[in-house]
């Protein structure tokens, strides 16, 4: 059961945080010296316009989470802890659902959080929940010598990912790619796409982002990283004005919300900002993507028959498009 937290939960909150921190060498909890607000956590967050929640089992606090508003539509997710014996039970997801829903209902447009660099399990959890690394590492100068990663995500919107964000988005991007391939998307792979193969692909994209040869865009809908597209900045000496579009993907569970169109419009803006005036792409002939590209003003260059193997083992045609940016 998840319920609003109370100041009288202080002992349970402190015990839970202490248990979780004890799993990591060097992480020390000094309540009175560094975390005195834990003595009255509900009041602490209420005074900031936020809230805290607790989960109980047999009278003991086994989970907690809090959120508070920041500036400019941002809300911070705080104090996310689940008893180690309940890891993998779904309680963490339920707690985060509660805090995110509260923040979004209150007008949040962007969700942010901080996580100690040693909390690798937590990082994997946040990345599954569509958060990506954002900005520099924070130094706390506390007794635990803490360094913290920043994670963030828009509730709805499109962002250009830097190398750190691209690397942390790997789990979600891999899930999207795998689902699209399973449905027959002509994006270089055939089903069943192995998890390691999908992750290796996106790891390579993150490397290309780091070198500046690729621009990676990601789209969120309702707080879920649900779509992506890449722009390869051609490095040929006599084609500095050209770029190639690839891997336009939208989560199969979140279709018909305009994400693909929005991604393409934003991609053209990013290409123009980088001095690219000619774009090209290819897509499986006869698919729905053709209609999208034509509606956005792309020109068909031609169809290459038998260009790629389809999921049923036959050879399928590929349509090539180009577009000049003004």
Residue frames relative to the residue before (quaternion, step in Angstrom):
aa qw qx qy qz dx dy dz
X 1.0000 0.0000 0.0000 0.0000 0.00 0.00 0.00
X 0.1764 -0.7574 0.6213 0.0960 3.55 -1.00 0.89
X 0.0371 0.7978 -0.5970 0.0754 3.56 -0.79 1.04
X 0.6416 -0.4923 0.3899 0.4405 3.61 -1.21 0.23
X 0.4460 -0.6930 0.4980 0.2698 3.54 -1.00 0.82
X 0.2226 -0.7640 0.5948 0.1141 3.54 -1.26 0.56
X 0.6198 -0.5314 0.4133 0.4032 3.56 -1.20 0.40
X 0.6417 0.5408 -0.3187 0.4407 3.59 1.11 -0.66
X 0.5652 0.5802 -0.3892 0.4387 3.59 1.30 -0.02
X 0.3293 0.8048 -0.4636 0.1703 3.59 1.28 -0.08
X 0.6811 0.4898 -0.3095 0.4477 3.60 0.76 -0.96
X 0.6691 0.4989 -0.2994 0.4622 3.57 0.98 -0.83
X 0.6330 0.5215 -0.3286 0.4684 3.58 1.02 -0.81
X 0.6741 0.5004 -0.2975 0.4545 3.58 0.85 -0.96
X 0.6526 0.5121 -0.3161 0.4604 3.58 0.95 -0.85
X 0.6600 0.5103 -0.3115 0.4548 3.60 0.94 -0.88
X 0.6676 0.4854 -0.3095 0.4721 3.60 0.86 -0.92
X 0.6404 0.5311 -0.3264 0.4487 3.59 0.95 -0.82
X 0.6468 0.5148 -0.3144 0.4668 3.57 0.98 -0.83
X 0.6790 0.4881 -0.2933 0.4633 3.59 0.89 -0.91
X 0.6795 0.4874 -0.2992 0.4596 3.59 0.91 -0.85
X 0.6121 0.5824 -0.3545 0.4006 3.60 1.08 -0.65
X 0.5698 0.6005 -0.3758 0.4164 3.60 1.25 -0.29
X 0.7379 0.3711 -0.1994 0.5273 3.59 1.23 -0.35
X 0.4337 -0.7172 0.4774 0.2641 3.63 -0.56 1.11
X 0.8123 0.2879 -0.2172 0.4584 3.53 -1.01 0.86
X 0.6130 0.5265 -0.3585 0.4674 3.60 1.25 -0.16
X 0.0334 -0.8326 0.5492 -0.0633 3.56 -0.46 1.27
X 0.2673 -0.7596 0.5757 0.1418 3.56 -1.03 0.84
X 0.0062 0.7655 -0.6412 0.0532 3.58 -0.64 1.21
X 0.2618 -0.8215 0.4854 0.1444 3.56 0.07 1.31
X 0.7598 0.3959 -0.2329 0.4602 3.58 0.59 -1.10
X 0.6894 0.4892 -0.2877 0.4501 3.59 1.07 -0.64
X 0.8406 0.1647 -0.0373 0.5146 3.59 0.96 -0.86
X 0.7949 0.2372 -0.1201 0.5454 3.61 1.14 -0.52
X 0.1037 0.8441 -0.5237 0.0505 3.66 0.85 0.82
X 0.5701 0.6101 -0.3860 0.3921 3.62 1.14 -0.48
X 0.5313 0.6291 -0.4127 0.3895 3.60 1.23 -0.33
X 0.5754 0.5997 -0.3791 0.4068 3.60 1.20 -0.39
X 0.7865 0.0656 -0.0315 0.6132 3.62 1.22 -0.45
X 0.0197 -0.8773 0.4796 -0.0010 3.53 0.74 1.14
X 0.6269 0.5390 -0.3529 0.4381 3.62 0.97 -0.72
X 0.6598 0.4896 -0.3012 0.4839 3.58 0.95 -0.85
X 0.6184 0.5715 -0.3336 0.4240 3.57 0.98 -0.90
X 0.7421 0.3909 -0.2356 0.4909 3.61 0.79 -0.95
X 0.6056 0.5546 -0.3628 0.4405 3.61 1.04 -0.65
X 0.6522 0.5212 -0.3159 0.4508 3.60 1.00 -0.79
X 0.6974 0.4274 -0.2664 0.5099 3.60 1.23 -0.39
X 0.5765 -0.6014 0.3692 0.4118 3.57 1.29 0.08
X 0.5979 0.5781 -0.3463 0.4341 3.55 1.29 0.24
X 0.3154 -0.7314 0.5705 0.2002 3.55 -1.27 -0.42
X 0.1911 -0.7503 0.6203 0.1255 3.54 -1.33 0.37
X 0.1493 -0.7845 0.5976 0.0721 3.56 -1.13 0.69
X 0.1745 -0.7696 0.6071 0.0925 3.53 -1.25 0.54
X 0.1786 -0.7377 0.6363 0.1378 3.53 -1.29 0.48
X 0.1634 -0.8124 0.5577 0.0471 3.55 -0.83 1.03
X 0.0032 0.7491 -0.6617 -0.0308 3.52 -1.30 0.53
X 0.8354 -0.0591 -0.0128 0.5463 3.56 -0.67 1.13
X 0.7372 -0.4540 0.2276 0.4456 3.56 0.97 0.91
X 0.6573 0.4810 -0.3125 0.4888 3.59 1.26 -0.02
X 0.4687 -0.6489 0.5189 0.2999 3.57 -1.12 0.68
X 0.0432 -0.8247 0.5637 -0.0152 3.58 -0.62 1.15
X 0.7950 0.1067 -0.0842 0.5912 3.58 1.27 -0.03
X 0.0333 0.7967 -0.6024 0.0359 3.55 -1.16 0.61
X 0.0655 0.7664 -0.6383 0.0297 3.55 -1.29 0.41
X 0.0762 -0.7843 0.6142 0.0438 3.56 -1.21 0.53
X 0.0669 -0.7734 0.6265 0.0705 3.54 -1.30 0.26
X 0.0181 -0.7916 0.6107 -0.0079 3.53 -1.20 0.60
X 0.4955 -0.6643 0.4647 0.3118 3.59 -1.10 0.60
X 0.1849 -0.7269 0.6489 0.1283 3.52 -1.23 0.65
X 0.7037 -0.4329 0.3162 0.4663 3.60 -1.10 -0.51
X 0.8471 0.2785 -0.1492 0.4274 3.54 -1.33 0.31
X 0.7111 -0.4654 0.2675 0.4542 3.59 0.98 0.74
X 0.5304 0.6200 -0.4182 0.3992 3.61 1.25 0.14
X 0.0809 -0.7516 0.6519 0.0598 3.52 -1.16 0.73
X 0.3044 -0.7585 0.5532 0.1613 3.55 -0.99 0.89
X 0.2845 -0.7123 0.6179 0.1728 3.55 -1.05 0.87
X 0.0260 -0.8340 0.5484 -0.0561 3.58 -0.67 1.11
X 0.8645 0.2042 -0.1043 0.4473 3.51 -1.42 0.23
X 0.2437 0.7705 -0.5442 0.2254 3.58 0.77 1.07
X 0.2092 0.7789 -0.5581 0.1950 3.58 -0.34 1.27
X 0.0344 -0.7642 0.6441 -0.0011 3.54 -1.10 0.86
X 0.5617 -0.6056 0.4413 0.3507 3.57 -0.95 0.84
X 0.5653 -0.6493 0.3833 0.3345 3.63 -0.80 0.95
X 0.6621 0.5095 -0.3270 0.4417 3.59 1.01 -0.66
X 0.6937 0.4232 -0.2777 0.5123 3.60 1.29 -0.10
X 0.3537 0.7173 -0.5189 0.3017 3.57 1.21 0.29
X 0.7880 0.2716 -0.2224 0.5058 3.57 -0.89 0.93
X 0.5513 0.6386 -0.3862 0.3730 3.60 1.27 -0.01
X 0.5502 -0.6000 0.4069 0.4144 3.57 1.23 -0.37
X 0.4763 0.6871 -0.4386 0.3297 3.58 1.25 -0.19
X 0.6256 0.5458 -0.3412 0.4408 3.60 0.98 -0.78
X 0.6540 0.5019 -0.3085 0.4744 3.57 0.97 -0.84
X 0.6526 0.5140 -0.3192 0.4561 3.59 0.96 -0.84
X 0.6444 0.5117 -0.3188 0.4705 3.58 0.99 -0.80
X 0.6817 0.4770 -0.2955 0.4694 3.58 0.89 -0.92
X 0.5841 0.5576 -0.3662 0.4624 3.60 1.08 -0.66
X 0.6635 0.5228 -0.3027 0.4413 3.57 0.92 -0.94
X 0.7031 0.4639 -0.2709 0.4659 3.58 0.82 -0.99
X 0.6577 0.5020 -0.3212 0.4607 3.60 0.92 -0.85
X 0.6502 0.5171 -0.3261 0.4512 3.60 0.90 -0.87
X 0.6375 0.5231 -0.3253 0.4627 3.58 1.00 -0.79
X 0.6783 0.4946 -0.2928 0.4578 3.58 0.88 -0.95
X 0.6694 0.4977 -0.3042 0.4601 3.59 0.91 -0.91
X 0.6448 0.5163 -0.3216 0.4628 3.59 0.98 -0.82
X 0.6857 0.4649 -0.2732 0.4890 3.57 1.17 -0.59
X 0.6747 -0.5373 0.2826 0.4198 3.58 1.27 0.15
X 0.3482 0.7492 -0.5014 0.2568 3.60 1.19 0.26
X 0.1602 -0.7731 0.6073 0.0889 3.57 -1.04 0.84
X 0.7789 0.1291 -0.0746 0.6091 3.55 1.28 -0.31
X 0.1950 -0.7796 0.5893 0.0833 3.57 -0.97 0.92
X 0.0417 -0.8049 0.5916 -0.0200 3.58 -0.88 0.96
X 0.0327 0.7828 -0.6214 0.0025 3.54 -1.26 0.40
X 0.2881 -0.7205 0.6005 0.1932 3.53 -1.36 0.28
X 0.0219 -0.7996 0.6000 -0.0107 3.57 -1.06 0.76
X 0.5337 -0.6347 0.4579 0.3202 3.56 -0.89 0.98
X 0.5393 -0.6569 0.4216 0.3160 3.58 -0.90 0.90
X 0.6352 0.5347 -0.3307 0.4485 3.60 1.22 -0.36
X 0.6285 0.5704 -0.3340 0.4099 3.60 1.20 -0.44
X 0.0522 -0.8644 0.4995 0.0225 3.57 0.65 1.13
X 0.6127 0.5403 -0.3632 0.4481 3.61 1.02 -0.65
X 0.6455 0.5182 -0.3167 0.4633 3.57 0.99 -0.83
X 0.6204 0.5503 -0.3502 0.4354 3.59 1.00 -0.77
X 0.6565 0.5055 -0.3131 0.4642 3.57 0.93 -0.88
X 0.6250 0.5394 -0.3278 0.4594 3.58 1.06 -0.76
X 0.6880 0.4765 -0.2917 0.4631 3.60 0.81 -0.95
X 0.6488 0.5183 -0.3232 0.4538 3.58 1.00 -0.77
X 0.6117 0.5231 -0.3471 0.4813 3.59 1.09 -0.61
X 0.7069 0.4451 -0.2432 0.4930 3.55 1.15 -0.67
X 0.6113 -0.6304 0.3081 0.3661 3.58 1.24 0.59
X 0.4497 0.6298 -0.4970 0.3927 3.61 1.15 0.44
X 0.1173 -0.7782 0.6128 0.0723 3.57 -1.11 0.67
X 0.6291 -0.5345 0.4063 0.3918 3.55 -1.22 0.52
X 0.0134 -0.8152 0.5762 -0.0572 3.54 -0.94 0.92
X 0.8596 0.0893 -0.0743 0.4975 3.56 -0.67 1.07
X 0.7182 -0.4737 0.3154 0.4005 3.55 -1.34 -0.04
X 0.5973 -0.5294 0.4584 0.3910 3.54 -1.36 0.19
X 0.3065 -0.7507 0.5615 0.1650 3.57 -1.05 0.84
X 0.2419 -0.7530 0.5983 0.1287 3.58 -0.99 0.89
X 0.2624 -0.8156 0.4990 0.1301 3.59 -0.63 1.09
X 0.2447 -0.7909 0.5223 0.2045 3.64 1.16 -0.50
X 0.4035 0.6996 -0.4852 0.3352 3.57 0.97 0.89
X 0.7130 -0.4553 0.3043 0.4379 3.59 -1.28 0.01
X 0.6558 0.4928 -0.3111 0.4800 3.58 1.25 -0.34
X 0.3565 -0.7401 0.4886 0.2940 3.60 1.31 -0.05
X 0.1647 0.8533 -0.4783 0.1266 3.56 1.00 0.89
X 0.0879 -0.7116 0.6946 0.0588 3.47 -1.25 0.80
X 0.1181 -0.8303 0.5439 0.0286 3.58 -0.86 0.91
X 0.3605 -0.6809 0.5981 0.2207 3.51 -1.17 0.80
X 0.2974 -0.7015 0.6110 0.2146 3.55 -1.20 0.61
X 0.0795 -0.7618 0.6418 0.0373 3.54 -1.07 0.85
X 0.0482 0.8044 -0.5898 0.0533 3.57 -1.09 0.66
X 0.0402 0.7663 -0.6406 -0.0282 3.52 -1.36 0.24
X 0.4154 -0.6498 0.5541 0.3134 3.59 -1.11 0.55
X 0.5299 -0.5847 0.4863 0.3753 3.57 -1.18 0.44
X 0.7601 -0.0585 0.0530 0.6450 3.56 1.01 -0.90
X 0.5341 0.6409 -0.4419 0.3298 3.57 -0.94 0.79
X 0.4027 -0.6900 0.5574 0.2258 3.51 -1.39 0.15
X 0.0152 -0.7999 0.5998 -0.0143 3.56 -0.96 0.88
X 0.4156 -0.6408 0.5803 0.2828 3.52 -1.29 0.53
X 0.2742 -0.7875 0.5346 0.1376 3.58 -0.75 1.05
X 0.3197 -0.6986 0.5972 0.2302 3.56 -1.02 0.78
X 0.7556 -0.4082 0.2406 0.4524 3.59 -1.26 0.07
X 0.6580 0.5078 -0.3180 0.4562 3.61 0.95 -0.84
X 0.6625 0.4897 -0.3025 0.4794 3.57 0.96 -0.85
X 0.6376 0.5334 -0.3262 0.4501 3.58 1.00 -0.82
X 0.6597 0.5028 -0.3136 0.4623 3.59 0.94 -0.85
X 0.7066 0.4526 -0.2781 0.4674 3.60 0.93 -0.82
X 0.6250 0.5294 -0.3357 0.4652 3.59 1.25 -0.35
X 0.3907 0.7764 -0.4397 0.2263 3.57 1.28 -0.22
X 0.6669 0.4987 -0.3428 0.4347 3.68 0.79 -0.80
X 0.6959 0.4591 -0.2879 0.4713 3.61 0.85 -0.91
X 0.6554 0.5045 -0.3239 0.4594 3.59 0.91 -0.85
X 0.6343 0.5260 -0.3290 0.4613 3.59 1.04 -0.73
X 0.6439 0.5153 -0.3231 0.4641 3.57 1.00 -0.79
X 0.6484 0.5087 -0.3175 0.4690 3.59 0.99 -0.81
X 0.6549 0.5109 -0.3120 0.4612 3.57 0.89 -0.93
X 0.6638 0.5142 -0.3109 0.4453 3.60 0.86 -0.93
X 0.6664 0.5001 -0.3027 0.4628 3.59 0.94 -0.88
X 0.6644 0.5004 -0.3098 0.4607 3.59 0.94 -0.83
X 0.6409 0.5132 -0.3236 0.4702 3.59 0.99 -0.81
X 0.6342 0.5401 -0.3300 0.4441 3.59 1.00 -0.80
X 0.6913 0.4522 -0.2729 0.4932 3.58 1.17 -0.56
X 0.6303 -0.5832 0.3255 0.3959 3.58 1.26 0.08
X 0.3274 0.7523 -0.5134 0.2516 3.60 1.19 0.32
X 0.3624 -0.7448 0.5224 0.2025 3.56 -0.91 0.93
X 0.3111 0.7635 -0.4963 0.2720 3.57 0.41 1.24
X 0.7607 -0.4412 0.1813 0.4402 3.55 0.87 1.11
X 0.7481 0.3530 -0.2090 0.5217 3.61 1.19 -0.33
X 0.2675 -0.7353 0.5969 0.1773 3.54 -1.34 0.36
X 0.4800 -0.6599 0.4851 0.3143 3.61 -1.09 0.61
X 0.5876 -0.2042 -0.7806 -0.0613 1.47 -2.19 1.20
X 0.3516 -0.7438 0.5337 0.1958 3.56 -0.84 0.98
X 0.3939 -0.7370 0.5019 0.2230 3.57 -0.62 1.15
X 0.5932 -0.5972 0.4125 0.3483 3.55 -1.05 0.80
X 0.6778 0.4948 -0.3054 0.4499 3.58 0.87 -0.91
X 0.6244 0.5346 -0.3390 0.4576 3.58 1.08 -0.67
X 0.6556 0.5091 -0.3068 0.4657 3.57 0.95 -0.89
X 0.6889 0.4750 -0.2923 0.4630 3.58 0.87 -0.92
X 0.6201 0.5354 -0.3473 0.4562 3.59 1.04 -0.70
X 0.6188 0.5422 -0.3474 0.4500 3.58 1.03 -0.74
X 0.7204 0.4372 -0.2645 0.4690 3.59 0.78 -0.99
X 0.5714 0.5569 -0.3875 0.4618 3.58 1.18 -0.46
X 0.6407 0.5151 -0.3162 0.4735 3.55 1.07 -0.73
X 0.6228 0.5278 -0.3366 0.4693 3.58 1.06 -0.74
X 0.6366 0.5255 -0.3302 0.4577 3.59 0.96 -0.84
X 0.6258 0.5250 -0.3312 0.4723 3.57 1.06 -0.73
X 0.6612 0.4992 -0.3043 0.4702 3.58 0.97 -0.87
X 0.6081 0.5329 -0.3496 0.4733 3.58 1.09 -0.66
X 0.6534 0.5254 -0.3093 0.4487 3.57 0.96 -0.88
X 0.7053 0.4479 -0.2653 0.4811 3.61 1.02 -0.74
X 0.5058 -0.6794 0.4024 0.3473 3.57 1.28 -0.19
X 0.5307 0.6515 -0.4020 0.3637 3.58 1.24 0.17
X 0.7745 0.2414 -0.1307 0.5700 3.60 1.26 -0.31
X 0.2209 -0.7220 0.6397 0.1439 3.53 -1.19 0.72
X 0.1200 -0.7977 0.5903 0.0285 3.57 -0.77 1.07
X 0.1104 -0.7856 0.6079 0.0317 3.55 -0.79 1.09
X 0.0878 -0.7765 0.6223 0.0458 3.55 -1.13 0.72
X 0.1979 -0.7796 0.5878 0.0871 3.56 -1.08 0.81
X 0.1748 -0.7710 0.6068 0.0826 3.54 -1.04 0.90
X 0.0367 -0.7650 0.6426 0.0199 3.54 -1.16 0.71
X 0.8355 -0.0139 -0.0284 0.5486 3.57 -0.57 1.13
X 0.6964 -0.4821 0.2644 0.4612 3.55 1.11 0.70
X 0.6236 0.5112 -0.3437 0.4814 3.58 1.26 0.14
X 0.3924 -0.6733 0.5699 0.2607 3.57 -0.91 0.92
X 0.0094 0.8762 -0.4716 0.0987 3.54 -0.16 1.35
X 0.8181 0.1258 -0.0692 0.5568 3.61 1.17 -0.12
X 0.0303 -0.7985 0.6012 -0.0085 3.54 -1.23 0.47
X 0.0248 0.7536 -0.6565 -0.0241 3.54 -1.36 0.32
X 0.2256 -0.7761 0.5744 0.1295 3.58 -1.13 0.63
X 0.1818 -0.7458 0.6334 0.0973 3.50 -1.29 0.61
X 0.1838 -0.7864 0.5841 0.0807 3.56 -0.54 1.20
X 0.2761 -0.7701 0.5578 0.1396 3.55 -0.64 1.16
X 0.3578 -0.7764 0.4787 0.2001 3.56 -0.17 1.32
X 0.2521 -0.8093 0.5196 0.1077 3.55 -0.80 1.06
X 0.3915 0.7222 -0.4859 0.2985 3.58 1.23 0.35
X 0.5633 -0.6675 0.3716 0.3149 3.56 -0.82 1.05
X 0.7678 0.3532 -0.2094 0.4918 3.60 0.93 -0.81
X 0.7056 0.3854 -0.2785 0.5254 3.60 1.26 0.36
X 0.1452 0.8301 -0.5276 0.1071 3.61 0.82 0.90
X 0.6402 0.5422 -0.3077 0.4489 3.56 1.30 -0.28
X 0.6724 0.5253 -0.2769 0.4418 3.62 1.26 -0.23
X 0.0038 -0.7696 0.6383 0.0156 3.55 -1.27 0.55
X 0.3281 -0.7555 0.5438 0.1611 3.56 -1.17 0.65
X 0.2913 -0.7576 0.5672 0.1395 3.54 -0.94 0.99
X 0.1037 0.8016 -0.5817 0.0912 3.59 -0.92 0.87
X 0.8521 0.2262 -0.1590 0.4444 3.50 -1.42 0.30
X 0.1729 0.7333 -0.6222 0.2126 3.54 0.62 1.20
X 0.1009 0.8160 -0.5481 0.1534 3.56 -0.32 1.31
X 0.0396 -0.7645 0.6429 0.0255 3.55 -1.09 0.78
X 0.5835 -0.5974 0.4313 0.3416 3.55 -0.94 0.96
X 0.4836 -0.7008 0.4452 0.2772 3.57 -0.76 1.05
X 0.6603 0.4974 -0.3109 0.4689 3.60 1.20 -0.42
X 0.7468 0.3056 -0.1790 0.5628 3.59 1.26 -0.25
X 0.2299 0.7824 -0.5347 0.2215 3.55 0.46 1.24
X 0.8102 0.3119 -0.2252 0.4422 3.54 -1.40 0.23
X 0.5134 0.5949 -0.4566 0.4171 3.55 0.97 0.90
X 0.5902 -0.6122 0.3523 0.3907 3.57 1.27 0.22
X 0.3773 0.7580 -0.4726 0.2444 3.59 1.22 0.19
X 0.6504 0.5185 -0.3312 0.4455 3.60 0.90 -0.86
X 0.6554 0.5014 -0.3109 0.4715 3.59 0.92 -0.87
X 0.6658 0.5030 -0.3048 0.4591 3.58 0.90 -0.93
X 0.6364 0.5283 -0.3284 0.4561 3.58 1.00 -0.77
X 0.6750 0.4925 -0.3008 0.4596 3.59 0.92 -0.87
X 0.6349 0.5194 -0.3326 0.4653 3.59 0.99 -0.78
X 0.6751 0.4759 -0.2977 0.4787 3.59 0.91 -0.89
X 0.6201 0.5501 -0.3448 0.4403 3.60 1.01 -0.76
X 0.6466 0.5077 -0.3284 0.4652 3.59 0.95 -0.81
X 0.6316 0.5256 -0.3319 0.4634 3.58 1.03 -0.72
X 0.6657 0.4940 -0.3000 0.4720 3.57 0.98 -0.86
X 0.6266 0.5306 -0.3363 0.4612 3.59 1.06 -0.73
X 0.6632 0.5032 -0.3025 0.4641 3.57 0.92 -0.91
X 0.6431 0.5325 -0.3220 0.4463 3.58 1.00 -0.80
X 0.7123 0.4113 -0.2418 0.5148 3.57 1.22 -0.48
X 0.6153 -0.6109 0.3258 0.3769 3.55 1.22 0.45
X 0.4892 0.6411 -0.4521 0.3812 3.61 1.22 0.34
X 0.1142 -0.8181 0.5630 0.0268 3.56 -0.84 1.02
X 0.7468 0.2771 -0.1871 0.5749 3.60 1.27 -0.12
X 0.0596 -0.8008 0.5959 -0.0120 3.54 -0.76 1.13
X 0.0360 -0.7849 0.6167 0.0483 3.56 -1.19 0.52
X 0.0079 0.7788 -0.6269 0.0189 3.54 -1.27 0.52
X 0.1777 -0.7520 0.6121 0.1679 3.53 -1.32 0.09
X 0.0548 -0.7992 0.5986 -0.0047 3.55 -1.18 0.60
X 0.6332 -0.5375 0.3985 0.3891 3.53 -1.22 0.49
X 0.4654 -0.7076 0.4602 0.2664 3.57 -0.69 1.12
X 0.8096 0.2852 -0.2174 0.4647 3.52 -1.05 0.85
X 0.5657 0.6173 -0.3818 0.3914 3.57 1.25 -0.09
X 0.6876 -0.4953 0.3437 0.4046 3.54 -1.29 0.23
X 0.5703 0.6092 -0.3899 0.3893 3.59 1.13 -0.54
X 0.5739 0.5961 -0.3862 0.4076 3.60 1.08 -0.62
X 0.6565 0.5107 -0.3115 0.4594 3.59 0.91 -0.88
X 0.6298 0.5357 -0.3316 0.4544 3.56 1.02 -0.81
X 0.6958 0.4810 -0.2945 0.4447 3.58 0.77 -1.01
X 0.6491 0.5115 -0.3264 0.4588 3.59 0.94 -0.80
X 0.6628 0.5108 -0.3104 0.4510 3.58 1.00 -0.82
X 0.6877 0.4522 -0.2680 0.5007 3.57 1.25 -0.44
X 0.6325 -0.5964 0.3135 0.3819 3.56 1.24 0.32
X 0.4205 0.6863 -0.4886 0.3369 3.58 1.18 0.40
X 0.3169 -0.7513 0.5571 0.1575 3.57 -1.13 0.74
X 0.4135 -0.7052 0.5196 0.2483 3.55 -0.90 0.96
X 0.2950 -0.7543 0.5659 0.1542 3.54 -0.88 1.02
X 0.7111 -0.3766 0.2634 0.5321 3.54 1.06 -0.77
X 0.4062 -0.6851 0.5512 0.2486 3.53 -1.38 0.14
X 0.1945 -0.7597 0.6106 0.1104 3.55 -0.91 0.98
X 0.3136 -0.7793 0.5088 0.1885 3.62 -0.45 1.15
X 0.8481 0.1527 -0.1231 0.4921 3.55 -1.15 0.74
X 0.2830 0.8162 -0.4705 0.1802 3.56 1.12 0.58
X 0.8219 0.0904 -0.0051 0.5623 3.60 1.01 -0.75
X 0.4954 -0.6372 0.5043 0.3069 3.55 -1.20 0.63
X 0.3145 -0.7500 0.5559 0.1718 3.57 -0.92 0.96
X 0.6979 -0.4939 0.3123 0.4141 3.58 -1.25 0.27
X 0.6771 0.4633 -0.3069 0.4824 3.62 1.18 -0.38
X 0.6173 -0.5905 0.3231 0.4073 3.56 1.30 0.18
X 0.5820 0.5661 -0.3836 0.4401 3.59 1.24 -0.15
X 0.5128 -0.6276 0.4856 0.3275 3.55 -1.31 0.24
X 0.1512 -0.8070 0.5682 0.0543 3.55 -0.88 0.97
X 0.5155 -0.6451 0.4776 0.3000 3.54 -1.23 0.52
X 0.2070 -0.7606 0.6045 0.1148 3.54 -1.25 0.55
X 0.2487 -0.7618 0.5837 0.1309 3.56 -0.97 0.94
X 0.2190 -0.7766 0.5818 0.1021 3.55 -0.92 0.97
X 0.1057 -0.7972 0.5942 0.0125 3.56 -0.97 0.97
X 0.0775 -0.7640 0.6352 0.0824 3.51 -1.32 0.38
X 0.0335 -0.7865 0.6155 0.0385 3.56 -1.24 0.39
X 0.2557 -0.7486 0.5934 0.1488 3.53 -1.03 0.87
X 0.2863 -0.7709 0.5493 0.1482 3.57 -0.84 1.00
X 0.3587 -0.7257 0.5458 0.2162 3.55 -0.93 0.90
